[in-house]
Amino acid sequence: MCYAGWNKGTLAMMLGIRAMAEANGVEETLLEVWTATAPDLLKVGRRAAFNAEDRGWRWDGEMWEIAATFIDAGLPGGFHEAAAEIYSRVPRKMGAAADEATLNEVLDLILRRR
């Protein structure tokens, strides 16, 4: 639970942050900052989109289980509840490519534009 909470949870967070930046018209600025301060995050975003389309369809249930585990430990479970919602918005698409086109498609799905 802890490893999946970190690994799959942070990928959902990455997608959520990119979608939020896009929705607010600041994605280009965010990408400039990441390029200057943490360029590996750009690769993480592409990997997050690939994983969301390739296997994220089955992770929403797991995110609910992780949220319940947090709550059982006396911690807030809201982040992983949100991660479940993010993954539930991306339909299964086996064999997705880990590229910017895939990332843009996934962001549109998360923002419910498709």
Backbone as ProteinMPNN parsed JSONL, in Angstrom:
{"seq_chain_A": "MCYAGWNKGTLAMMLGIRAMAEANGVEETLLEVWTATAPDLLKVGRRAAFNAEDRGWRWDGEMWEIAATFIDAGLPGGFHEAAAEIYSRVPRKMGAAADEATLNEVLDLILRRR", "coords_chain_A": {"N_chain_A": [[0.822, -1.199, 0.0], [1.915, 1.23, 0.811], [4.044, 1.61, -1.017], [2.687, 1.603, -3.518], [1.002, 3.724, -3.02], [2.803, 5.818, -3.012], [4.184, 5.547, -5.55], [2.184, 5.211, -7.7], [0.44, 7.122, -6.833], [1.925, 9.543, -6.934], [2.258, 9.759, -9.677], [-0.355, 10.229, -10.495], [-0.708, 12.683, -9.223], [1.126, 14.24, -10.66], [-0.138, 14.252, -13.192], [-2.52, 15.543, -12.494], [-1.566, 18.066, -11.675], [-0.416, 19.009, -14.06], [-2.752, 19.101, -15.643], [-4.257, 20.975, -14.21], [-2.621, 23.227, -14.507], [-2.785, 23.543, -17.282], [-5.549, 24.051, -17.564], [-5.697, 26.501, -16.344], [-4.219, 28.119, -17.936], [-1.453, 28.296, -17.58], [0.379, 26.364, -18.196], [2.597, 26.39, -19.953], [4.352, 28.135, -18.635], [4.739, 26.691, -16.25], [6.068, 24.449, -17.314], [8.392, 25.667, -18.236], [9.561, 26.424, -15.798], [9.917, 23.896, -14.62], [11.707, 22.814, -16.511], [13.948, 24.361, -16.028], [14.458, 23.867, -13.314], [13.912, 21.201, -12.556], [14.312, 19.099, -14.677], [13.81, 16.367, -15.107], [11.183, 15.961, -14.416], [9.647, 16.42, -16.667], [9.936, 14.091, -18.168], [8.772, 12.353, -16.369], [6.119, 13.182, -16.487], [5.37, 12.354, -19.09], [5.675, 9.601, -18.757], [3.761, 9.177, -16.778], [1.403, 9.716, -18.191], [1.496, 7.687, -20.142], [1.358, 5.399, -18.457], [-1.142, 5.847, -17.276], [-2.926, 5.563, -19.433], [-2.273, 2.999, -20.301], [-2.483, 1.242, -18.094], [-3.756, 2.48, -16.005], [-6.496, 2.378, -15.744], [-7.149, 0.33, -14.061], [-6.247, 1.188, -11.68], [-7.793, 2.967, -10.248], [-9.473, 1.743, -8.345], [-7.55, 0.701, -6.642], [-6.463, 3.059, -5.652], [-8.583, 3.946, -4.077], [-8.509, 1.97, -2.122], [-6.026, 2.538, -0.971], [-6.557, 5.085, 0.005], [-8.422, 4.401, 1.992], [-6.731, 2.966, 3.664], [-5.036, 4.983, 4.556], [-6.918, 6.485, 6.004], [-7.676, 4.608, 7.938], [-5.348, 4.61, 9.386], [-5.532, 6.936, 10.701], [-5.026, 9.142, 9.182], [-5.489, 11.695, 6.618], [-7.363, 10.754, 3.732], [-7.885, 11.947, 1.372], [-6.176, 12.743, -0.792], [-5.558, 10.392, -2.251], [-8.104, 9.607, -2.897], [-8.707, 11.587, -4.731], [-6.76, 10.911, -6.615], [-7.809, 8.493, -7.494], [-10.064, 9.428, -8.846], [-8.836, 10.887, -10.91], [-7.512, 8.804, -12.348], [-9.788, 7.359, -13.091], [-10.861, 8.849, -15.089], [-9.466, 8.342, -17.381], [-9.662, 6.33, -20.058], [-9.002, 2.864, -20.855], [-6.269, 2.167, -22.943], [-4.464, 0.235, -24.429], [-1.01, -0.131, -25.168], [-0.224, 2.499, -25.457], [1.663, 5.381, -26.444], [4.573, 6.817, -25.011], [4.689, 9.83, -25.165], [4.526, 13.377, -26.025], [2.103, 13.789, -27.368], [0.454, 11.769, -26.37], [0.457, 12.541, -23.686], [-0.849, 15.051, -23.856], [-3.354, 14.193, -24.769], [-4.217, 12.645, -22.568], [-4.303, 14.638, -20.591], [-6.396, 16.184, -21.612], [-8.452, 14.304, -21.329], [-8.54, 14.047, -18.537], [-9.33, 16.612, -17.888], [-11.775, 16.381, -18.903], [-12.34, 16.916, -21.597], [-12.649, 15.341, -23.761]], "CA_chain_A": [[0.0, 0.0, 0.0], [2.775, 2.417, 0.897], [4.771, 1.802, -2.276], [1.726, 1.996, -4.554], [0.548, 5.065, -2.682], [3.826, 6.753, -3.465], [4.478, 5.419, -6.975], [1.024, 5.515, -8.545], [-0.126, 8.378, -6.352], [2.668, 10.696, -7.452], [1.967, 9.882, -11.105], [-1.662, 10.902, -10.582], [-0.487, 14.072, -8.839], [1.769, 14.882, -11.807], [-1.163, 14.492, -14.207], [-3.431, 16.553, -11.978], [-0.898, 19.372, -11.699], [-0.338, 19.449, -15.47], [-4.103, 19.437, -16.091], [-4.624, 22.23, -13.555], [-1.862, 24.292, -15.158], [-3.38, 23.749, -18.606], [-6.875, 24.659, -17.403], [-5.539, 27.885, -15.904], [-3.416, 28.853, -18.91], [-0.086, 28.511, -17.121], [1.168, 25.157, -18.413], [3.884, 26.738, -20.559], [5.183, 28.69, -17.569], [5.108, 25.57, -15.387], [7.068, 23.642, -18.01], [9.648, 26.433, -18.221], [10.133, 26.312, -14.455], [10.398, 22.521, -14.47], [12.883, 22.641, -17.358], [15.073, 25.023, -15.372], [14.728, 23.415, -11.945], [13.763, 19.751, -12.377], [13.976, 18.627, -16.025], [13.319, 14.985, -15.108], [9.728, 15.96, -14.266], [9.039, 16.353, -17.99], [9.878, 12.663, -18.491], [7.798, 11.749, -15.458], [4.796, 13.501, -17.037], [5.103, 11.458, -20.219], [5.503, 8.246, -18.193], [2.48, 9.167, -16.075], [0.348, 9.611, -19.204], [1.568, 6.335, -20.693], [0.843, 4.454, -17.467], [-2.572, 6.095, -17.08], [-3.667, 4.957, -20.542], [-1.949, 1.587, -20.456], [-2.964, 0.413, -16.989], [-4.39, 3.284, -14.962], [-7.912, 2.001, -15.648], [-7.339, -0.592, -12.94], [-5.659, 1.774, -10.486], [-8.705, 3.787, -9.453], [-9.861, 0.939, -7.184], [-6.396, 0.627, -5.738], [-6.345, 4.355, -4.991], [-9.601, 3.953, -3.019], [-7.995, 1.121, -1.042], [-4.95, 3.275, -0.305], [-7.221, 6.142, 0.781], [-8.984, 3.76, 3.187], [-5.607, 2.618, 4.529], [-4.653, 6.239, 5.199], [-7.955, 6.829, 6.98], [-7.542, 3.644, 9.041], [-4.167, 4.989, 10.171], [-5.785, 8.241, 11.297], [-4.517, 10.158, 8.259], [-6.467, 12.045, 5.583], [-7.298, 9.918, 2.539], [-8.382, 12.719, 0.236], [-5.306, 12.786, -1.964], [-5.705, 9.18, -3.056], [-9.453, 9.651, -3.458], [-8.565, 12.411, -5.936], [-6.001, 10.12, -7.583], [-8.763, 7.539, -8.074], [-10.883, 10.172, -9.808], [-7.997, 11.177, -12.077], [-7.359, 7.585, -13.139], [-11.073, 6.917, -13.641], [-11.182, 9.671, -16.264], [-8.633, 7.938, -18.514], [-10.04, 4.977, -20.463], [-7.927, 1.934, -21.225], [-5.759, 2.263, -24.31], [-3.239, -0.562, -24.377], [0.009, 0.194, -26.156], [-0.078, 3.938, -25.617], [3.038, 5.854, -26.6], [4.995, 7.744, -23.956], [5.134, 11.032, -25.841], [3.731, 14.567, -25.709], [0.743, 13.627, -27.893], [-0.269, 10.968, -25.377], [0.286, 13.378, -22.501], [-1.895, 16.033, -24.143], [-4.621, 13.461, -24.826], [-4.581, 12.284, -21.2], [-4.699, 15.87, -19.902], [-7.742, 16.508, -22.089], [-9.387, 13.364, -20.701], [-8.658, 14.407, -17.125], [-10.128, 17.833, -17.871], [-13.064, 15.98, -19.504], [-12.495, 17.608, -22.876], [-12.866, 14.343, -24.824]], "C_chain_A": [[0.864, 1.261, 0.0], [3.493, 2.673, -0.424], [3.821, 2.254, -3.383], [1.192, 3.398, -4.29], [1.52, 6.123, -3.147], [3.955, 6.719, -4.991], [3.306, 5.858, -7.848], [0.357, 6.822, -8.124], [0.593, 9.591, -6.891], [2.468, 10.858, -8.954], [0.625, 10.576, -11.315], [-1.523, 12.381, -10.229], [0.147, 14.843, -9.993], [0.733, 15.221, -12.88], [-2.137, 15.572, -13.755], [-2.838, 17.95, -12.021], [-0.797, 19.891, -13.123], [-1.711, 19.864, -15.987], [-4.55, 20.769, -15.484], [-3.903, 23.402, -14.212], [-2.445, 24.586, -16.544], [-4.713, 24.478, -18.496], [-6.78, 26.132, -17.017], [-4.619, 28.698, -16.806], [-1.978, 29.111, -18.497], [0.819, 27.294, -17.354], [2.539, 25.488, -18.994], [4.848, 27.296, -19.508], [5.648, 27.593, -16.623], [6.204, 24.729, -16.029], [8.417, 24.36, -18.079], [10.338, 26.315, -16.865], [10.682, 24.912, -14.234], [11.654, 22.278, -15.303], [14.117, 23.225, -16.675], [15.443, 24.387, -14.032], [14.694, 21.901, -11.755], [13.382, 19.105, -13.712], [13.474, 17.183, -16.083], [11.801, 14.918, -14.966], [9.021, 15.901, -15.616], [8.911, 14.907, -18.442], [8.852, 11.95, -17.618], [6.377, 11.998, -15.969], [4.431, 12.603, -18.194], [4.874, 10.034, -19.732], [4.158, 8.135, -17.48], [1.333, 9.005, -17.063], [0.318, 8.219, -19.816], [0.956, 5.333, -19.718], [-0.652, 4.623, -17.258], [-3.388, 5.446, -18.191], [-3.45, 3.456, -20.623], [-2.534, 0.727, -19.341], [-3.641, 1.18, -15.874], [-5.854, 2.953, -14.755], [-8.166, 1.072, -14.469], [-6.819, -0.02, -11.632], [-6.654, 2.586, -9.666], [-9.181, 3.021, -8.219], [-8.753, 0.844, -6.152], [-6.206, 1.945, -4.985], [-7.374, 4.477, -3.864], [-9.134, 3.109, -1.834], [-6.885, 1.833, -0.268], [-5.54, 4.4, 0.538], [-7.789, 5.567, 2.075], [-7.88, 3.389, 4.174], [-5.089, 3.859, 5.259], [-5.639, 6.571, 6.32], [-7.881, 5.898, 8.192], [-6.355, 3.972, 9.948], [-4.341, 6.358, 10.835], [-5.279, 9.395, 10.46], [-5.589, 10.531, 7.248], [-6.274, 11.187, 4.333], [-7.657, 10.65, 1.262], [-7.493, 12.735, -0.983], [-5.528, 11.569, -2.846], [-7.133, 8.995, -3.567], [-9.438, 10.469, -4.75], [-7.792, 11.665, -7.015], [-6.908, 9.093, -8.261], [-9.618, 8.221, -9.13], [-10.083, 10.491, -11.07], [-7.859, 9.94, -12.949], [-8.674, 7.127, -13.764], [-11.46, 7.702, -14.89], [-10.41, 9.249, -17.516], [-9.003, 6.511, -18.901], [-8.829, 4.156, -20.899], [-7.559, 2.096, -22.693], [-4.423, 1.546, -24.318], [-2.284, -0.132, -25.485], [0.155, 1.68, -26.41], [1.4, 4.288, -25.764], [3.353, 6.826, -25.479], [5.559, 9.001, -24.605], [4.219, 12.2, -25.491], [2.307, 14.451, -26.224], [-0.108, 12.841, -26.911], [-0.537, 11.795, -24.136], [-0.835, 14.384, -22.714], [-3.273, 15.376, -24.192], [-5.105, 13.122, -23.418], [-5.009, 13.526, -20.421], [-6.093, 16.295, -20.329], [-8.789, 15.584, -21.465], [-9.608, 13.717, -19.235], [-9.513, 15.667, -16.971], [-11.509, 17.632, -18.49], [-13.367, 16.771, -20.772], [-12.719, 16.646, -24.024], [-13.98, 13.439, -24.415]], "O_chain_A": [[0.584, 2.225, -0.712], [3.548, 3.808, -0.899], [4.13, 3.197, -4.111], [0.958, 4.168, -5.223], [1.122, 7.189, -3.617], [3.846, 7.756, -5.645], [3.439, 6.783, -8.649], [-0.216, 7.535, -8.948], [-0.046, 10.573, -7.269], [2.503, 11.98, -9.459], [0.486, 11.412, -12.208], [-2.146, 13.234, -10.861], [-0.25, 15.974, -10.274], [0.72, 16.331, -13.412], [-2.533, 16.424, -14.551], [-3.527, 18.911, -12.365], [-1.057, 21.067, -13.379], [-1.829, 20.866, -16.692], [-5.152, 21.595, -16.17], [-4.504, 24.45, -14.448], [-2.581, 25.747, -16.929], [-4.976, 25.415, -19.249], [-7.675, 26.919, -17.326], [-4.277, 29.836, -16.484], [-1.345, 30.039, -19.001], [1.901, 27.206, -16.773], [3.543, 24.918, -18.565], [6.031, 26.957, -19.507], [6.816, 27.561, -16.234], [7.162, 24.34, -15.361], [9.466, 23.721, -17.988], [11.553, 26.129, -16.793], [11.789, 24.753, -13.719], [12.573, 21.601, -14.843], [15.202, 22.647, -16.74], [16.616, 24.37, -13.657], [15.382, 21.375, -10.88], [12.262, 18.619, -13.867], [12.776, 16.819, -17.029], [11.191, 13.922, -15.356], [7.907, 15.385, -15.703], [7.899, 14.528, -19.032], [8.149, 11.051, -18.08], [5.527, 11.111, -15.888], [3.296, 12.133, -18.277], [3.989, 9.338, -20.229], [3.49, 7.105, -17.573], [0.397, 8.246, -16.811], [-0.752, 7.635, -19.992], [0.128, 4.511, -20.11], [-1.362, 3.633, -17.081], [-4.428, 4.843, -17.925], [-4.368, 2.719, -20.982], [-3.022, -0.375, -19.591], [-4.062, 0.58, -14.885], [-6.4, 3.225, -13.686], [-9.275, 1.032, -13.936], [-6.93, -0.661, -10.587], [-6.391, 2.87, -8.498], [-9.28, 3.609, -7.142], [-8.995, 0.901, -4.946], [-5.829, 1.943, -3.813], [-7.076, 5.044, -2.813], [-9.339, 3.484, -0.68], [-6.819, 1.734, 0.957], [-5.084, 4.647, 1.654], [-7.654, 6.176, 3.137], [-8.072, 3.487, 5.385], [-4.745, 3.792, 6.439], [-5.24, 6.896, 7.438], [-8.007, 6.343, 9.332], [-6.364, 3.648, 11.136], [-3.411, 6.876, 11.454], [-5.118, 10.506, 10.964], [-6.519, 9.753, 7.036], [-5.141, 10.925, 3.927], [-7.726, 10.047, 0.191], [-7.994, 12.74, -2.107], [-5.672, 11.702, -4.062], [-7.349, 8.302, -4.561], [-10.071, 10.098, -5.738], [-8.12, 11.767, -8.197], [-6.789, 8.852, -9.463], [-9.867, 7.652, -10.193], [-10.605, 10.377, -12.18], [-8.066, 10.011, -14.16], [-8.671, 6.564, -14.858], [-12.305, 7.254, -15.665], [-10.681, 9.757, -18.604], [-8.698, 5.574, -18.162], [-7.783, 4.694, -21.26], [-8.425, 2.153, -23.566], [-3.371, 2.178, -24.226], [-2.705, 0.188, -26.597], [0.615, 2.079, -27.48], [2.273, 3.575, -25.268], [2.481, 7.579, -25.047], [6.771, 9.214, -24.599], [3.251, 12.034, -24.75], [1.384, 14.96, -25.588], [-1.255, 13.201, -26.648], [-1.64, 11.757, -23.589], [-1.686, 14.552, -21.841], [-4.25, 15.947, -23.706], [-6.285, 13.297, -23.112], [-5.979, 13.473, -19.666], [-6.89, 16.723, -19.494], [-9.882, 16.027, -21.113], [-10.739, 13.688, -18.75], [-10.315, 15.775, -16.044], [-12.304, 18.566, -18.593], [-14.488, 17.23, -20.99], [-12.955, 17.079, -25.152], [-14.336, 12.523, -25.156]]}, "name": "protein", "num_of_chains": 1, "seq": "MCYAGWNKGTLAMMLGIRAMAEANGVEETLLEVWTATAPDLLKVGRRAAFNAEDRGWRWDGEMWEIAATFIDAGLPGGFHEAAAEIYSRVPRKMGAAADEATLNEVLDLILRRR"}
